[in-house]
Amino acid sequence: MPTPNVAGFSTLRARAYLFRLPLFTRAVLAAIGLFWILGVQVWWDVRAWGALVPDKLGFATLYRLNTFPFIHLNVFHALMNALALTPLLERFESEYGTLTSLALFFGPLTTLPAFMYVAVEKWILRADTAVMGASMWVFVLLGMEAIRTYKANPYLVVGTHHIPTWTTPIALLLCVAALVPSSSFLGHLAGLLVGYICGLGYLKFLAPPERVLRWVEGKLNLLGRLPHYVSVDQKTYGRFGVLPSSGSPPPTSVALPLYPYPVPEHQAQPSRESFCEEHLGTAAGQDAKITSALQLRRDPRILKLPPYLSLLFVVVGAVWLFLLPLDQYSRRTYISENALLPGQVHTYFGGSDQNVFRAYKHEVNALAGKSNVEINNSLEPIVKGLGLKTARQNFTYHAAGRTYAGENLYAILQAPRGDATEAIVLVAAWENVKHELNRNGIPLALTLARYFKRWSLWSKDIILLLTPDSIAGPQAWVDAYHDAHDPSRVASLPLKSGLLQGAIAIDYAQEGRFESLHIVYDGVNGQLPNLDLINSVVSIARGQMGIDVALQEMWRHSDDYKDRLRTMLRGMLKQGLGLASGPHSSFIPYHVDAVTLRPFGEGWQDEMALGRVVEGSFRSLNNLLEHLHQSFFFYLLMHRERFVSIGTYLPSAMLVAANFTIMAIALWVKSGHSEGGGQATADSKTVTPANHAAERDLSLPLGVVTLCQVLSVIPLYLFNHVPESALTPLFITFALLNTLLPPVLSHLLATKTTFTLAQYDLVQCFSLLLLGMFLSSLATLNFSLALIIGLLAAPLSFVRPFSPSPTSGLKRIACAVLLNAVSPTAVLLAGALYWRLDVRSVLRDAAVAWHVTGTYSPVVVWCVWWPAWLAGQLIVLARPAPASASARRSNGAWAGDDGKVKGE
Amino acid sequence: MRQLFSLIFLSLLSLSVSSVHPSSSSSDYHEQLVLRPLPLSALLASFNFRSNTTFSEFEARNFRLFPRSLAQILQHAGTRELHLRFSLGRWDAESWGARPWDGAREGGTGVELWAWLEADTDEEADHKWLILTNALSGLFCASLNFIDATRTTRPVMSFQPEGDHPNSTVTNMHLLYGVLPHEVVCTENLTPFLKLLPCKGKAGIATLLDGHKLFDASWQSMAIDIRPICPSGGECVLQIEQTIDMVLDIERSKRPRDNPIPRPPPGHELPCDTSKPYHSHDTCFPADYKANQDWSLSQVFGKTIKGTCPLMDPTNPPVCLQIPDSRTVYISDGVVEKKNPDRNSRCFDIPPTADFEMVVTPPSDDDAAQTSPGAVGVLQPETPLLYAERSFTGHGQERGGVQTILRNPSPDREVEFVYMETLPWFMRIYLHTMEARIAGHNAAHNASLIQQVSYRPALDRARGTQLEVRMRVPAASTVFLTYDFEKSILRYTEYPPDANRGFDVAAAVITILNSNADKDAAGGRSAVYTLRTTSLLCSLPTPDFSMPYNVIIFTSTAIALAFGGMFNIIVRRFVAADEGPEVGLGALTGRLKGRLNGLLERLRRRTGNK
């Protein structure tokens, strides 16, 4: 019996094998696939319904005994089991017949191991582990095979050891149990035992009598009605092909595959076929392989594939996102850095410190409404009186025609026994992002500084930073601290400490007591702090202080799918915008992990409670021996204790980005084929190639794409350098121009040049190639931005020039209008309307972010998305010059609107 | 015979002399504690212990007050002069003023060692240095043995011998300098330090030295200096001076030892500023500067001084307090208070067996009115000659920069000094980027700032960078000294276990030169003031160590489970059980049995023959 090897693998044979799979095997595979698809939706938990749960097994739920092999934990589980099951089941079926297989696999071969498992699990182990999956069948079949092999070939001789061959499944069983997580050893063992028993022939009595089967078969004419059916009679000569193949050609009614190369059609004798092929000479085999590969390349179905593939990618990418909040795809958070020990220390902040806090609050209230310098003049003596070293820093930023200037006041509490090698920062901005006075935050920071001064256990310096605002002040300070500032706008720091290891900002503008704590963690450009920091604060606030924690302005979170999804989407939107969300945001680009704590709600927690949370967090940070590096820097939080890590969510954005690249490649291939008149012959099954290679004219398409990219600098510059008052008029003008520009350009192209269809294809190809490249690299830096832009730009993959026809003008206009709805300007306007924001304030914030914090989202919008959109609009409005009559005809090969495929 | 006689005579003589007056012997011993309250409720305590031994006695290994363990090391390693420093924390020059001893008795954070060794060649000096560091490492329980070639430098300008060396030995004396910035100084270093003292911390001022208090100090430095002193006309002596300086936070030290947690005090005990309009029973603007001006020796150190060391020279008062005369100090009975004529310090003579306790009362309100808050009732700190602060600039894992801000507070005097950096080899400094500029001036002024540069470049994994810059800072100006460097990528195994912490860079040593004295013939000028910057933490590009770890673990498991056993069976040579030689106990007994049987057989045959 020739053994199949890797070198002898051919796609044709694999295909033939798949096409010849007998009926029951197909049905089982289909059922597995079906149940997996059923398991994807969230409303009905298929797994809970169908799994074999020992405790839930009653009379009414006996169906579980038969359903559990079809249901799988996840796609990998299903795929692996299907792969293992297919060859074994195919052998079994072709040997014993479809009816027998059906009877046995819906009868004893499933129920016996299941009963055995339930009995052991329930009454001996007294546990209740649910099992599912077809792997039990795999082991049943393996056991049978092993006994059969044992009869023919009892020992495997290695050295002087005689290893009985029937033990091989046991080795596999152990390997699977050791290497595959959450595999059921007991379930597999039960399957294997039944397999052994069956293989030894003790279960023969359970098989239905042949007479009955034959009668059924004859009565129902199953052989004639069902394709791929393996008859009862066929099993007599089985898979070993003992009888000559000429005896009876298989009575199946398989449609012949559309191949010019003759495929051996002996359905029931795979071994014979392979035997023939191996002995007929390798030269023929080689030839066959090459021909088949060429055939595949010219197969019109291959050329038709990319748009569908691309659409599939977009859909899968989008659906993937909605799977993430499920329990199976997200994980519970955990503290990875053991040194943090959050909540392990007593906190002592309180008592008479509250008297001090009240005094400081009086001082701060007296300063409300005064100028920045006056405030600092009053605060500096207070801080100095605590024994801290103080210094000030001036900064001036110009953005959107305004000047953002101010003076930071900061103080260093030197670690009592430490060296100036490391530092932690406590930030309190005079105004929060909503421009409310940080009425309680500033006094709390001062009181905490005084309290921290009394401790001798600090191993790191503590820097108290009081900034006039929440965005520009911290940015100026952090830039200057790392010497990355522009000295003409931001002053250097006169006083410095060591490496910054973490920062916590207090934003407590609300008057009175609070209920819960809101952790703001988004950094500039969607960068995030180490997850360990957030987890520590959550653990301290919830576990130690009993203060609830909210994320992403989800004031109430019930931890169900909807709330998780909403939290995640809000987080993604913020990440995508890349704006600074608090004083902490500026720290994160410098690899300083930082969060802002903002109390909210009406409750009974007072300022001292927030102070104790900060104290606990500082004690944790103080414990750090190394910079935070253990946990995740790329994650999506969907609940305070649930997250998705980059490995799970990244494929979504990557798939969306890949769709552009696939289309670009397809267009490139197509542009090289479309010229030169293809002869489509529809009279035979074989398809002669419709097109032959043609010269690609690259210069004009490249010029157009370059023009689009160069034009993109104009909006980028204008929107970032125009004074605030001019932003709204500019936006309106730009939106109008944006609508008019593509028709004008398209008209110019149509009248001044002879742009052929292939050249339009190339324009789209280059533009999509750039888009795919930019977005896939961006996905690793700012996942959310890449995904949002990718989804908004997805229609650009599918736009095609309309072939001239009476209605094409109408179609063209309709399509252009639709495409205009997803233009950057339209999306910006829609977003502003949806969130009830002023377009002017949105644009101003973007300009400020561009100048102060260095947000790069405008670059992505104007220089990546907008040029691609412009190119897409040109494609829609294209009126290609007729290169030749046949070119237009061949273009129909896979144009989206008329999908007539030649050769069918 | 004559030698023996003279020895007996000598010893008799010395015995008789010492019985008359213990301190008038040739090897005298001094100890003194100087207490000086500093602003912001800090207290500087300087302990100084000094003893001498003549060279002849030293050569004859007749150690009396000189610690024998240390002396033998010095002799073995051919050390002419030795300086060892253990330091922790930082000196806050802004509030505390000039450093004690003009900075001569302190080191940078960690351990610092420099010595002049007598050797003919550099190799011999290196060899002796190795012996010295290893021996000292054992003696002081410090990782001094980690001072290897990569951490050893040979400074040219910064250090000058403090002792008197005869011209014959000066020519083959080698200065070696090593520093361990990451070494954490702790109580295991204090115990051997105290053991070197004649009274071993059992009597005298050394009784106050307690690890809990010393290592809770805001700044502390332990120093050992050994140098030869040749008084004019007298015999040369070898002097050992042990110094401990520490700055205690009075408020922290006064906390009881069994309750050291700084819980908030009850509201009524909080010192408040009652002048505030909103002052009430639950609102209190703190007046912290008023607190902690009163303290006593037992509060601060946890104990009193148990008499004096009997070996001490009694002419020196053992305890001095630098505080204005206006402050009232209560002392134990039998102690004599002597106020010095400068009206700012007083000393105390302690009877040999009495306990000494001292209580400093809070300053009167008159004092408080005169001076600024935070510095009430203490001496105005002396302004140091130079302020220095060093920090990293730039960010990222590839390159960075070092910036030192040097500020000369004097309105009329220029300061000239040597700035020395010892950098590890993985910081590749770009010397061409080094520049000094005066804040707020144009480039023309900056040309003459750097006067001389001595640079010894690093060799990868062999030696570190040594950079000495002689420069000046004009009066009342601030100079920025900056240079850039590149971070090397280390080999996988060269990272320490806490790789993500970063790598410590030793403190820069700034030696201010005497501007009045002319240059000596040797080119060196005596130092008038020394200061050290803080050490730095340099983060290098660090790989994710868990990734290879995970891969290794996973593949190892797979291989061990799936392939290990199989491989073992295939590779091993199998032989039948009776083919190979038998091993083990059974084989041994079998062989013995065989021998025995043979013997018996032969015996039987012989008897049979007979």
Interface residues (C-beta under 8 A of the other chain):
Chain A: V158 G159 T160 H161 C175 A178 L179 Y348 F349 G350 G351 S352 D353 Q354 N355 V356 R358 A359 Y360 H362 E363 G385 L386 G387 K389 Q414 P416 R417 G418 D419 A420 T421 E422 R450 Y451 R454 W455 S456 H482 D483 A484 L495 K496 S497 G498 L499 Y590 H591 L625 E626 H627 H629
Chain B: L40 L88 G89 R90 D92 E94 T109 F215 D216 A217 S218 D249 E251 R252 I261 P262 R263 P264 P265 P266 G267 E269 L270 C272 K276 Y278 H279 D282 T283 C284 F285 P286 D288 Y289 P373 G374 E389 S391 F392 T393 G394 H395 G401 Q403 D498 A499 N500 R501 G502 D504 T534 S535 L536 L537 S539 T542 D544 T557 A558 L561 A562 I569 I570 R572 F574 A576
